[in-house]
Amino acid sequence: MLSKRILILIIPIILLSLSCNKPAPPILDSEEDSSIQEVSKPDESEYTEIYPGLAPSGNLIMPEDFTYLGFFRLPEPSGGSDWEYSGHGLTYYPNGDPEGPVDGFPGSLFGFGHDHQLFVSEISIPKPAIAANLEEINTAQTLQPFADLSGGIFSAPEMTIPRAGLVYLGEPEPRLYFAFGEHLQDFEPSHGWSNLDLTDVDAQSPWIFGEFTNYVTNDYLFEIPPTWAESIAPGPLLASGRAREGLWSGRGPALFAYHPGDVDNPLPPDSTLRGVIPLLLYGEQLPGQPDLISSPSQAVIDYREADHWWGGEWLTVGDSAAVVFAGTKALGEEWYGFANGLVWEHDCAEHSPPTCPNPPEWPYEDRGFWAEDYQAQLIFYNPGQLVAVAQGDLESWQPQPYAVLVLDDFLLDPSLDPAEYKRDLVGAVAFDRENRLFYLVERLADEYRSVIHVWRIDS
């Protein structure tokens, strides 16, 4: 039976390191001490003063509120793409699959497939299960085959290390909202929306996301529930953000609230979305500067430049709430260079003679930010803090995670594999608010296909 490792972190107490200090080994097959560190909670008066917006108990969704139900497999290829190397965007559609079985998992999911195309497909939600044999696990059915949600506006094959986000919003009219980006950008158009009918997407896009750099805006997307949105700005609101590795996007996951626009009178292409409101930003955006300016005092706790956060959701269950981010957390020593531990100094080409090392052979030749070890995590934020940022009562870098759910023990294969270009353990997430069901993508788990894990939240 799968065990559940829960790490409760009450801020501002600093996280203890989960990795020992040792020379950086190759990433393959490394193991990490899975001991759990528990810290005490500050008294109620201190907690309420530091973290306005929610009471210190009874109103925050906690990791122990998550009950694991199992996972399901993804369908065969369709429409010119497939679910291999997928995981960039996922969203729940409550009115999907109306003829499906009454099994407690209604609706459907829209998600991005292979990152070489970044097409979107709609699938059914079968009953998840826990089994060692994949043949015993249910497989989702294709409801709408893969199609280009952007209508040709964005082309994944032309993007370098692409990113993409996806969310369904039913008000004022049902639409799929999306964001596209890539590794190196500055202030390029990135956001838009389309119809739910993938044979007639009628995409409206691309729009520039306020005055903020692409490095912090164009990845994960999710709904801000109306009861919380009304404390931020009038009308339906979406949340959009990104957590790029390195310091370009600041020292933690960024998040913004924005109005998705008038569906009856959409903005012309290349227009700028106005009224973008920061909720999280671990640094400062200077006008026209693509890189955020930040200092260690503006960092999320236990920040690593090799951290990857891919998915986010604003969870509500009754009167309880949390904003969560899913990703691959770097642990221990980190470096810029190659996966086998070879360091590349940033100024090596400026020396005379240059001191840059020769890149290692495949599969370690990709240069980037690496660490001793990694862990799949779900980190929890107090939504009241994010509202306090929007209202000007907190700086955008002051909110900190209050808890962490370690996901490794739920995953089929919680290890990286440079030979298969497996750089991230988990991807996007989605949430069925009515039925309290939380969906998470595990990448490259069913050979090259993703699988989707499911939890029920009981708070």
C-alpha positions, 0 to 999 in steps of 0.5 A: 500500500502506498505510504504518504510522506507529509512535511508540515512547514509553518513559516517563517521557520526555515526549512531544514535541508533534506540533502547532505553536503557531498560532491555532486554525483550524476542524477541517475539513481540517486536516493534521498533521506525521506525522514520527515521534519516537523516544526512547531506552529507559532501561537495564534496571535503571531500567526494571525498578525503575520498572515492576514486573511485566514484564521490559523486553524480550520480554514486552511487545506492541509496535506493530510486532507488529501486522500489518494485514490489512484491513477489512470492511463491516457489514450492512444494517439489521435488527431496528429498527436499523442500523450507522450512527453505531455503534462504542460496544461490540464483543466477540468470541464464539469459538463464533459462526457455527459454519457459517461458512467456514474462512477463518482468521476464526472466531467472531462479533462482538457490537456496538452499532449506531446510538447512537440505539437502542444495540441489539446485533446478532451478525455473522459475520466475513468475511475482511478485505481492502485495496482502494480500491473498497468494492465489492471488500470483503467484508461481514459477515452478520447472525447475530442481528438488532438487539435491546435487550440491556438488555431495556428497562432502559436507553433510548438515546433518553432519554440525552444523549450516551450511552456503552455497553460490551460484553464476552463472558465464557464463565466460569462461564456464557456471558454478555454483560456491558454498561454504559450511561452518558451525558454527565452522571451521578454514581452511577447504576446502569450495569452488568448482563449478559444471555443471548447469545440476543438473542430472550431476553436475560433482562437482569440489571441495573442495578447501581451500580459500587462507590463510584466515579462514573459518569464513570470507570466505564461505557464500555469493557468487556473481559476480564482474562485468568485468568493476570493476574486471579489476581494481582488477585483470586480468580475471573473478572474484567472490566475496566470504565472510561471516559475522559470529556472534561474533568477530571470523570474525571481526567486520563487513561483510568480502569480498574477490575477487578471480579467480574461477579457470581454468574450463578445468584444475580444481584444485585437491581436497583439493588444495588452491585457490591462489591470494585471494584479501581482499576487506572488512575485519574488523580486521586482519588475523594472519597466522594460526589463525582461529579468526580474531584480531580486535579492536573497531577502526576496526569496521563497523559503529553501529556493533553488535555481533548479526548482521547476513548478509546472502546475497550480490551482486555487483549491476550495473545500467548504470554508477551507482553501489553499493555493497550491503549486506542483513541481519538481523541487531541487534538493541539496547542492546545485550548480549551473552546467551539466547533469553529470555534475560538471560545472560551467562558470557563467564567465568562463568564455570571458577569461583569456584563454577561455576556461569553459569545459568541453561538454560531456557526451550524451545524455549529459550534454544539456547545459542548465541548472542541476542539483544533487537530487529532486523531489516531486512536491505540492506546496501550499500557500495561504490564499489570504496572503495573496489577497493581502498582496493584491490589496497592498498589505503585503509585499509580493515576496512576503507570502511563504508556503505553509505546508508541503506534500511530498509526492514521490511515494505516489508516483510510478517512477519518481526519478529523472532520466536525462537519456529520455529527456525526463527533466520533470517528475510531475506536470500540470494539475486540475481541480473538480471543485464540486466533487473535491477531486484533484488531478495531477500529471506524472510525466513519462510514467507509462513508458513515454506517456503520462498518467494522471493521479487522483486525490479527494480533498476532505477538509 
